[in-house]
Amino acid sequence: MTPPGTLEEVAAAGRRARTAHPRLAATSPAAVVEALAAMSRLLVERSDPVLEANRRDVAAAQGVLGDALIDRLRLDPARLARMAGQIETLAGLPDVEPLVGSRRLGGGLVVAERRRPVGVIGANYEARPNVTVDVASQLVKSRNAGVLRTGGAALGSAAALLDEVIGPALSGAGLDPGVLQLIRTPDREAARALVSLPRLVPLVILRGSGETTAALAAEAAAHGVRTLAHADGGGVLYVDAAADRRRALGLIERSLDRLGVCNRLNLLLVAEPLWDELLPAALERLEALGVRPSLPPHDHPLGHEWALDGGNEATVTIAPAGDALDAARVANEETSGIAAAIVTEDHEAAAAFLSAYGGTGAFWNATTRLLDGFELLAAPETGINVDHVPGPRGPVTYRDLHLRQYVVTPEM
């Protein structure tokens, strides 16, 4: 049971966000652009206190988190500059058009389909400081208030980003900085509290490990809170018998540039006719990258996500596949369905794979690392939704954080 003090802290944050929301919902596009542009600028101008807070977080995480998780936690001037560039791009993207369309109903009436902000959206996410900025910027762009909770390892960084960058940017644009609230306790029970307040926070974005996110989603459902979940990852790369060998090895390397992210190479499938030829070169490439292969027979599920396996993040599962359809079947049945790629020069094999694979992102001669909101949609994401339901699926951006509403009025 969530301690009363923690529940009240989260509820108070929800109330503050709800109070501040009407002003954001009614603000002009110019004010939103000004706020986002200021966020981009302040990420650079106020980098010193942000980086100092991050250094303290990283130092505290040494010996507690694995190398890949510390890499996700760490900020540096280059990463801040990339974050700033993404927010600058977001500022220039068009707002979501409120009016989708309309039609006459007869009897002198007209129905209009509109989009409107959710109101207050919660976000519970892993210890990655960049996600604080990604989510905050998406909420402002979509005219939603927010209550943010990050992993305790990144709390100092998140607080510095709110206090030094996001809050001042909102204030400078004439907006109430209270529209974005950060839960400033590392108490994990705050996550349970966040998904238990349907009247204050009706929708919560969930990111993180599969087990934790699944438990929070179940808790949310019990309280009537809707969720957008980003839990399981693990990209698949299938090397077809007709693959260009050099291209295949290059994609293996490009898919492992970061080990703690959800869209990295997790399962390498090799066509059986190519197994004996490609495997030695693939193992050599993995060794050069400092990545350990998990070879058959496996003592774990094929889709085991190494990015979430502390201490074993630098691992890739390798297995044979009969052909493109067999590879798609394995990707569908054994993995989360986040992303799968085929490497081949055979157009028919590629078409068969892309048609059979039902996951969120399907790629041909490209890396699954491209499954990212900014890479695919030119907008930062709040997460990647792999649910098999209508609605936001794949990278979730500001365009997805709205509700559909039908308004019936007399015909004018």
Buried (B, 14 or more C-beta within 10 A) or exposed (E): EBEEEBBEBBBEBBBBBBBBBEBBBEBEEEBBBBBBBBBBBBBBEBBEEBBEBBBEBBEBBEEEBBBBBBBBBBBEEEBBBEBBBBBBBBBEBEBBEBEBEBEEEEEEEBEBBBBBBBBBBBBBBBBBBBBBBBBBBBBBBBBBBBBBBBBBBBBBBBBBBBBBBBBBBBBBBEBBBBBBBBBBBBBBBBBBBBBBBBEBBBBBBBBBBBEBBBBBBEBBEEEEBBBBBBBBBBBBBBBBBBBBBEBBBBBBBBBBEBBBBBBBBBBBBBBEBBBEEBBEBBBEBBEEBEBBBBEEEEEEEBBBBBBBBEEBBBBBBBBBBBBBBBBBBBBBEBBBBBBBBBBBEBEEBBEBBBEBBEBBBBBBBBBBBBBBBBEBBEBBBBBBBBBEEEEBBBBBBBBBBBEEEEEEEEEE
